[in-house]
Amino acid sequence: MQHEIIINKTIAYIEERLHEPLIIADIADQAGFSKFHFHRIFSAAIGLSITDYIRMRRLANASTALLYSDERIIDIALLYHFESQEAFTRAFKRYYNLPPGQYRKLMTSVLKNKEEYKMKNEVKGWFLSGTDQFNYEMGIDHEIVHQGKASGYLKSKTVLDESSFSTMMQQFKADKFRGQRIKLSCFLKTKDVQSFSSMWMRVDNTDGDVVQFDNMSNRSISGSTNWNRYSIVLDIPENSSIIAFGVILSGQGHVWMDQFTFEEVDESVETTNLENHSELLDEPLNLSFEEDL
């Protein structure tokens, strides 16, 4: 997981400097790699070249500025380091299929109508669960996004203490992934998370027993953090029946999620499974609790 730590630090470095000039050689240098080697590692992990990733993040922030500010298009273009409005328009149209001005007019109207008729806590494919889900809200956010036009969010409403938690989740049949090692990744961003937030994934067998599980309890997120990429790697045994996954929020706070992906990886990628399967002992041990003294 060493490369993943480096990738996460790199993403955090980029997020803090989207309004600044970003030189690939400098980014590779702060990661401790040559430019060529870093490009290969980053592209393999994220699925985009470092240049394309930076452009995507700048365009995503620019799309938000178009919808939620009155800034001129030229000013938005220059803010995100496009050399001209024409260059910005070409790049924006390739990604969003509309030029910036038309996107602003059309999407502002679409979002206005959605706000008028939307129903809270309805997100296609997702549902809320947890000890206190009625004091949490999930939904779609068009203003704070990592990529594209929307992200999902989970936030507290009237949560009183850290014992309350809710999760925004899905579950599906394991048939497609049986016998594979699967890596679940997504981008998360948090605000004022007082207890913790994390992604989680669980694999149940045909008897309903948990056979693989990771809730990032050894690397959970708290406080306010910018967008970064998190991953869980689990084996899907042949007797697996159900795969469940989601994002959990404990206590008060707000977490955004975007770009969930599932991919098969080989055994060189270490599993993050936290579900311990201890061997059955031949006889009882340490009954007086003094054997280690």
C-alpha positions in Angstrom: 0.0 0.0 0.0 3.1 2.3 -0.1 2.2 3.7 -3.5 -1.4 4.4 -2.4 0.0 6.6 0.5 2.1 8.5 -2.0 -0.8 8.9 -4.4 -3.0 10.2 -1.6 -0.4 12.7 -0.6 0.0 13.8 -4.2 -3.8 14.3 -4.6 -3.9 16.4 -1.4 -0.9 18.4 -2.7 -2.8 19.1 -6.0 -6.1 20.0 -4.3 -4.4 22.7 -2.3 -2.9 24.2 -5.4 -5.5 24.1 -8.1 -5.4 27.9 -8.4 -1.6 27.8 -8.7 0.8 26.7 -11.5 1.4 23.0 -11.2 4.5 21.6 -12.8 4.6 17.8 -13.2 8.3 17.6 -12.4 7.8 19.4 -9.1 4.9 17.1 -8.2 6.9 14.0 -9.0 9.9 15.4 -7.0 7.7 16.0 -3.9 6.5 12.4 -4.3 10.1 11.2 -4.4 10.0 9.7 -7.9 11.3 10.5 -11.4 8.8 12.1 -13.6 8.5 9.0 -15.8 8.1 6.6 -12.9 5.6 8.8 -11.1 3.5 9.2 -14.2 3.3 5.4 -14.6 2.3 4.9 -10.9 -0.3 7.7 -10.9 -1.9 6.6 -14.2 -2.1 3.0 -13.0 -3.7 4.0 -9.7 -6.2 6.7 -10.9 -6.8 5.7 -14.5 -5.8 9.2 -15.7 -2.5 10.8 -16.4 -1.4 13.4 -13.9 -2.0 16.1 -16.5 -5.5 14.8 -17.3 -6.4 14.5 -13.6 -5.4 18.1 -12.9 -7.4 19.3 -15.9 -10.4 17.3 -14.8 -10.3 18.7 -11.2 -9.9 22.3 -12.5 -12.8 21.8 -14.9 -15.0 20.3 -12.1 -14.3 23.4 -9.9 -14.9 25.6 -12.9 -18.3 24.0 -13.6 -19.3 24.7 -10.0 -18.2 28.3 -10.3 -20.3 28.6 -13.5 -23.4 27.5 -11.6 -22.9 29.0 -8.2 -21.2 32.3 -8.9 -21.6 35.4 -11.1 -17.9 35.4 -12.1 -17.2 36.1 -15.8 -16.2 33.0 -17.9 -12.9 34.6 -18.7 -12.2 35.1 -15.0 -13.0 31.5 -14.2 -10.8 30.4 -17.1 -7.8 32.3 -15.8 -8.4 31.4 -12.2 -8.0 27.7 -13.2 -4.9 28.4 -15.3 -6.3 28.1 -18.8 -4.4 30.5 -21.0 -7.5 31.9 -22.7 -11.3 31.8 -22.7 -11.0 29.9 -26.0 -8.8 27.2 -24.6 -11.1 26.9 -21.6 -14.1 26.6 -23.8 -12.5 23.8 -25.9 -11.5 21.8 -22.8 -14.8 22.4 -21.1 -16.8 21.3 -24.1 -14.8 18.1 -24.5 -15.6 17.1 -21.0 -19.2 18.5 -20.5 -20.4 18.4 -24.1 -21.5 22.0 -23.8 -19.6 25.3 -24.0 -19.4 27.1 -20.6 -22.0 29.8 -21.4 -24.6 27.3 -22.6 -23.8 25.0 -19.7 -24.3 27.8 -17.2 -27.7 28.7 -18.7 -29.0 25.2 -19.2 -27.8 23.6 -16.0 -28.9 26.5 -13.8 -32.4 26.0 -15.1 -32.3 22.2 -14.7 -31.0 22.5 -11.1 -33.7 25.1 -10.2 -36.4 22.7 -11.3 -34.8 19.8 -9.4 -34.6 21.9 -6.2 -38.3 22.7 -6.5 -39.4 19.1 -6.8 -36.7 17.0 -5.2 -37.5 14.7 -2.3 -34.9 14.3 0.5 -33.2 11.0 1.1 -33.9 9.6 -2.3 -30.8 8.7 -4.3 -31.1 6.0 -7.0 -29.5 2.8 -5.9 -28.6 4.0 -2.3 -30.3 3.8 1.0 -29.7 4.9 4.6 -29.1 2.5 7.5 -27.6 2.7 10.9 -28.6 3.3 14.5 -30.0 6.8 13.9 -30.6 7.3 10.2 -33.6 9.5 10.8 -31.2 12.2 12.1 -29.1 12.0 9.0 -29.7 13.1 5.5 -28.3 11.8 2.2 -28.6 13.4 -1.2 -27.0 14.6 -4.4 -24.8 17.7 -4.4 -24.2 19.7 -7.6 -22.1 22.4 -6.0 -19.3 20.3 -4.3 -18.2 17.7 -6.8 -15.0 15.8 -7.5 -15.6 14.9 -11.1 -18.5 15.4 -13.5 -21.7 17.2 -12.5 -22.7 15.7 -9.0 -21.5 14.0 -5.9 -23.3 12.1 -3.2 -23.4 13.3 0.4 -24.2 12.1 3.9 -24.7 14.7 6.7 -26.0 14.9 10.3 -29.1 17.0 11.1 -30.0 16.7 14.7 -27.3 14.3 16.0 -26.6 14.8 19.7 -23.6 12.6 20.5 -21.0 10.3 19.0 -23.0 7.2 19.6 -25.2 8.0 16.7 -24.2 6.9 13.2 -25.7 6.3 9.8 -24.4 4.8 6.6 -25.3 5.5 2.9 -25.0 2.1 1.3 -25.8 -0.4 -1.4 -25.7 -4.2 -1.5 -25.7 -6.6 -4.5 -25.1 -10.2 -5.5 -21.5 -11.4 -5.4 -21.9 -13.7 -8.4 -19.8 -11.5 -10.8 -16.8 -11.2 -8.4 -16.6 -14.7 -6.9 -13.0 -16.0 -6.7 -11.5 -12.6 -7.3 -9.6 -10.1 -5.2 -11.5 -6.8 -5.5 -10.4 -3.2 -4.9 -13.1 -0.7 -4.1 -12.1 2.9 -4.4 -13.8 6.3 -4.1 -13.0 9.9 -3.5 -14.2 11.4 -0.2 -14.3 14.9 1.3 -15.3 15.8 4.8 -16.4 18.9 6.8 -16.5 19.1 10.6 -16.6 15.4 11.2 -16.4 15.2 15.0 -16.2 11.5 15.5 -15.2 9.7 12.3 -16.2 8.9 8.7 -15.0 6.1 6.4 -15.8 3.9 3.5 -16.6 0.3 4.3 -17.2 -3.0 2.4 -18.5 -6.4 3.6 -18.7 -9.8 2.0 -21.3 -12.4 3.3 -21.4 -16.1 2.5 -24.5 -18.1 1.6 -25.1 -18.8 5.3 -25.2 -15.1 6.1 -21.8 -15.1 7.8 -19.3 -12.3 7.4 -16.3 -13.6 5.5 -14.4 -10.4 4.6 -14.8 -6.9 6.1 -13.1 -3.6 6.2 -14.5 -0.3 7.6 -11.2 1.6 7.6 -11.3 1.6 11.4 -7.4 1.8 11.4 -7.4 4.7 9.0 -10.7 6.6 9.5 -11.3 10.3 8.6 -12.2 13.1 11.0 -12.3 16.9 10.9 -12.4 18.7 7.6 -10.5 17.2 4.7 -10.2 17.9 1.0 -11.0 15.4 -1.7 -8.8 12.3 -1.6 -8.9 8.8 -2.8 -9.5 5.8 -0.5 -9.4 2.1 -1.2 -10.5 -1.2 0.3 -9.2 -4.5 -1.0 -11.1 -7.8 -0.1 -11.1 -11.3 -1.4 -14.5 -12.6 -2.6 -14.5 -16.3 -1.8 -16.4 -18.8 -4.0 -19.2 -19.2 -1.4 -19.8 -15.5 -1.3 -23.4 -14.4 -1.6 -23.7 -10.7 -1.0 -21.4 -7.7 -1.2 -22.4 -4.6 0.7 -20.5 -1.3 0.7 -21.0 2.4 1.6 -19.8 5.4 3.6 -20.4 5.7 7.3 -20.7 8.9 9.3 -20.5 8.7 13.1 -21.6 11.7 15.2 -21.9 15.1 13.6 -20.4 16.2 10.3 -20.7 16.1 6.5 -19.1 13.8 4.1 -19.2 13.9 0.3 -18.4 10.9 -2.0 -17.8 10.5 -5.7 -16.5 8.1 -8.3 -16.9 4.7 -6.7 -15.1 2.0 -8.7 -14.7 -1.8 -8.4 -11.7 -3.5 -10.1 -10.1 -6.9 -9.9 -6.5 -6.9 -8.6 -4.0 -9.7 -8.3 -2.5 -11.1 -5.1 0.4 -8.6 -5.2 -2.1 -6.1 -3.9 -2.4 -6.6 -0.2 -5.9 -7.2 1.3 -7.2 -4.8 3.9 -9.5 -7.4 5.5 -10.1 -6.8 9.2 -12.3 -9.9 9.8 -10.0 -12.2 11.8 -10.4 -15.9 11.4 -8.5 -17.5 14.3 -7.5 -21.2 14.2 -9.3 -23.6 16.5 -7.0 -24.5 19.4 -6.3 -28.2 20.4 -6.8 -27.3 24.0 -7.5 -24.3 26.2 -4.6 -22.0 27.0 -3.5 -19.5 29.7 -6.4 -20.1 32.0 -4.7 -18.3 35.0 -3.6 -15.4 32.8 0.0 -15.8 34.0 1.8 -17.5 31.1 3.2 -14.3 29.7 4.5 -13.1 33.1 
